[in-house]
Amino acid sequence: MPAPAEGAQQLAVLQGHHFNAYTLSLKARKTGGVNAFIIPFAVKDTNTCLRAHIGSWLNSNAMFESVTNGYDVAGISNPVQLKAPLKSGRWYNIRLEVNHDEVKCYLDDSLLMTYRESQPLFSIAGKDEKTGDIVLKIVNACNTPVKADINLNGTAVSRVAEVIILTADKPEAENSFAAPEAYIPHSSTINNAAAQFNWEVPALSVNIIRLKPAGIAFPVNYQQYLGLRRVNNEPRRHTCTSFRRFIATGYP
């Protein structure tokens, strides 16, 4: 039997049962309100889950969302526009096919949207045309360090590289007015940089590695690169108070 509904969203949980893959089929009817149906899955507790939201944005779209702390809702997929608003008083057939890393949502037996879990380790690379530096951004969303094999396709670089690291102790970590510098970037060095080298990426971290061309040393002042990212090949500065939001989207 489900546990009594509790929490901010009044979510009833089937206790003592855990499934790695399952299909949830149900009938749902809209009785009022501006939105429509919310179907949770990957439930951790009554305040933490993922969910399929059909009829979001004033009954015009559908998307997958994450819920933390009961009320903190964030989209984890691109919105899908409904063919027509869901009608009040009509019964709809809804089906969720939940697998290890993929969830499919069907409305009246037609595939409505698909969610695939993002890779926990991802990276981008670019070149600073003014200095010749190769700049790598590596994000590790895992709770454990990851050993990465970095291959520069034969490009010769200086053995010592600069790395700016932002780490956290939990995915939802963020700064606050009470503790505005609880999570801030810090600088370090990599001493084994080469055309191909190994580096252990810290858990729950955002990392910017700057590799100088072979024979060129780094300037003493590392702080000039804190918070730097490139947009349309132009340098821009940003701040990021929420580590969870950054690793979910790749942007502040």
C-alpha positions in Angstrom: 0.0 0.0 0.0 1.3 3.5 -0.7 2.5 5.6 2.2 0.2 8.5 3.2 0.7 11.6 1.0 3.1 14.1 2.5 5.6 16.8 1.5 5.2 20.0 -0.4 3.7 18.2 -3.5 1.5 15.8 -1.5 3.2 12.8 -3.2 2.2 9.3 -2.2 5.1 6.8 -2.3 5.0 3.0 -2.7 7.3 2.0 0.1 9.6 -1.0 0.2 9.7 -1.4 -3.6 12.5 -0.5 -5.9 12.6 -0.9 -9.7 15.4 -0.4 -12.2 13.1 -0.6 -15.2 9.3 -0.6 -15.3 6.2 0.6 -17.2 3.7 2.8 -15.5 0.3 3.0 -17.2 -2.6 5.1 -16.0 -5.7 7.0 -17.0 -5.8 10.7 -16.1 -8.5 13.4 -16.4 -8.1 17.1 -16.0 -10.8 18.6 -13.7 -9.6 22.2 -13.6 -6.7 24.5 -13.2 -4.3 26.0 -15.8 -2.0 23.0 -16.1 -2.7 19.3 -16.4 -0.9 16.1 -15.4 2.3 15.4 -13.3 3.6 11.9 -13.2 6.7 11.3 -10.9 9.4 8.7 -11.4 12.9 8.1 -10.0 11.4 9.0 -6.6 14.0 9.4 -3.8 11.5 10.7 -1.2 8.4 12.8 -1.1 10.4 16.0 -1.8 12.9 14.6 -4.4 12.0 13.0 -7.7 11.9 13.4 -11.5 8.6 13.8 -13.2 6.8 14.1 -16.5 4.8 17.3 -16.7 2.1 17.1 -19.4 0.2 20.3 -19.9 2.9 22.7 -18.5 3.1 26.3 -19.4 -0.6 27.0 -19.2 -1.6 23.6 -20.7 0.5 24.1 -23.9 3.6 22.0 -23.5 5.1 18.9 -22.0 8.6 18.4 -20.5 10.5 16.4 -17.9 11.4 18.1 -14.7 13.4 17.5 -11.5 12.0 18.4 -8.0 14.2 19.0 -5.0 13.3 20.3 -1.5 9.6 19.9 -2.4 9.2 23.2 -4.3 12.5 23.6 -6.3 11.5 22.6 -9.9 13.9 22.7 -12.8 13.4 21.5 -16.4 15.7 18.7 -17.5 14.5 18.4 -21.1 13.4 20.7 -23.9 9.7 21.5 -23.9 7.5 19.7 -26.4 4.5 21.6 -27.7 1.2 19.8 -27.4 -0.9 19.3 -30.5 -3.8 20.8 -28.6 -4.5 21.8 -25.0 -5.7 19.0 -22.8 -9.5 19.1 -22.4 -11.2 19.1 -19.0 -13.4 16.1 -18.3 -11.8 13.9 -20.9 -9.8 10.7 -19.9 -6.3 10.3 -21.3 -4.1 7.3 -21.5 -0.6 8.0 -20.2 2.3 5.6 -20.2 5.8 6.0 -18.8 8.5 3.4 -19.9 11.3 3.8 -17.5 14.7 2.2 -18.2 18.1 2.6 -16.7 19.1 5.8 -18.6 16.0 6.6 -20.7 12.4 7.4 -20.1 9.7 7.5 -22.7 6.3 9.2 -22.2 3.3 8.3 -24.2 0.0 10.2 -24.5 -2.9 8.2 -25.9 -0.4 5.6 -27.2 1.6 8.2 -29.2 5.2 9.0 -28.1 5.2 12.5 -26.6 8.7 13.0 -25.3 11.9 11.1 -24.3 14.4 11.9 -21.6 17.9 10.5 -21.6 20.2 11.0 -18.7 23.1 13.3 -19.6 26.6 12.1 -19.5 28.2 12.8 -16.1 31.5 13.8 -17.6 31.7 16.2 -20.5 34.1 18.7 -22.0 34.7 21.3 -24.6 38.0 22.7 -26.1 39.1 25.9 -27.8 42.1 28.0 -28.7 43.0 31.5 -27.6 44.1 33.0 -30.9 46.0 35.9 -29.2 48.2 33.6 -27.0 48.0 30.3 -28.7 46.8 28.7 -25.5 44.6 25.6 -25.7 41.7 26.0 -23.2 39.8 22.9 -21.9 36.6 23.0 -19.8 35.8 19.7 -18.1 32.8 19.1 -16.0 32.4 16.1 -13.7 28.9 15.6 -12.3 29.8 12.4 -10.6 30.1 12.0 -6.9 33.5 10.4 -7.4 36.7 11.5 -9.2 37.1 10.4 -12.8 40.4 9.5 -14.5 40.4 11.3 -17.8 42.7 10.6 -20.8 43.3 13.9 -22.5 44.5 13.7 -26.2 45.5 16.9 -28.0 46.1 15.1 -31.3 49.9 15.6 -31.3 49.9 19.3 -30.3 53.0 20.1 -28.3 52.3 22.0 -25.1 54.2 23.1 -22.0 54.5 20.5 -19.3 53.1 22.8 -16.6 49.5 23.8 -17.1 47.2 26.1 -15.2 43.8 24.7 -13.9 41.0 26.7 -12.3 38.8 24.4 -10.2 35.3 24.9 -8.7 34.2 22.0 -6.6 31.3 21.2 -4.3 30.3 18.6 -1.7 26.8 18.0 -3.1 25.1 18.6 -6.5 22.7 21.2 -5.1 25.4 23.2 -3.4 25.2 27.0 -3.8 26.4 30.2 -2.3 24.1 32.3 -0.1 24.0 35.8 1.3 25.1 34.3 4.6 28.0 32.4 3.0 28.7 34.1 -0.3 32.1 32.4 -0.7 31.3 28.9 0.4 32.0 27.7 -3.1 34.6 29.7 -5.1 37.2 28.7 -7.8 40.8 28.1 -6.8 43.9 27.8 -8.9 46.3 24.9 -9.2 48.7 23.4 -11.7 49.1 20.2 -13.7 52.7 19.1 -14.0 52.4 16.3 -16.5 50.7 18.1 -19.5 51.7 16.7 -22.9 50.1 16.0 -26.3 48.5 13.1 -24.4 48.2 12.8 -20.6 46.1 11.6 -17.8 44.4 13.8 -15.2 42.0 12.9 -12.4 39.0 15.2 -12.6 37.7 16.0 -9.1 34.2 14.9 -8.1 31.4 17.4 -8.6 33.7 19.9 -10.3 33.9 22.5 -13.1 37.5 22.8 -14.4 39.2 25.1 -16.8 42.6 24.0 -18.0 44.9 26.4 -19.9 47.7 24.7 -21.8 50.5 27.0 -23.1 52.4 26.2 -26.3 55.6 24.3 -25.7 58.4 26.5 -24.3 56.1 29.3 -23.0 55.6 29.7 -19.2 52.5 30.9 -17.4 52.2 34.4 -16.0 52.3 34.6 -12.2 48.8 36.1 -12.0 46.3 33.3 -12.4 43.3 35.4 -11.2 42.8 37.1 -14.6 41.3 33.9 -15.9 38.8 33.2 -13.1 35.3 32.9 -14.4 36.3 33.1 -18.1 34.4 31.5 -20.8 34.3 32.1 -24.6 31.1 33.0 -26.5 31.4 33.5 -30.2 35.2 33.5 -29.7 35.0 36.5 -27.4 35.9 36.4 -23.7 33.0 36.9 -21.2 32.9 36.7 -17.4 30.2 35.0 -15.5 29.3 34.0 -11.9 27.6 30.8 -10.9 25.9 30.5 -7.4 24.4 27.1 -8.0 26.7 24.2 -8.9 23.7 22.0 -9.6 22.3 24.5 -12.1 25.7 24.8 -13.8 26.3 21.1 -14.3 22.7 20.5 -15.5 22.9 23.1 -18.2 26.5 23.9 -18.8 25.8 27.6 -18.4 25.3 29.8 -15.4 
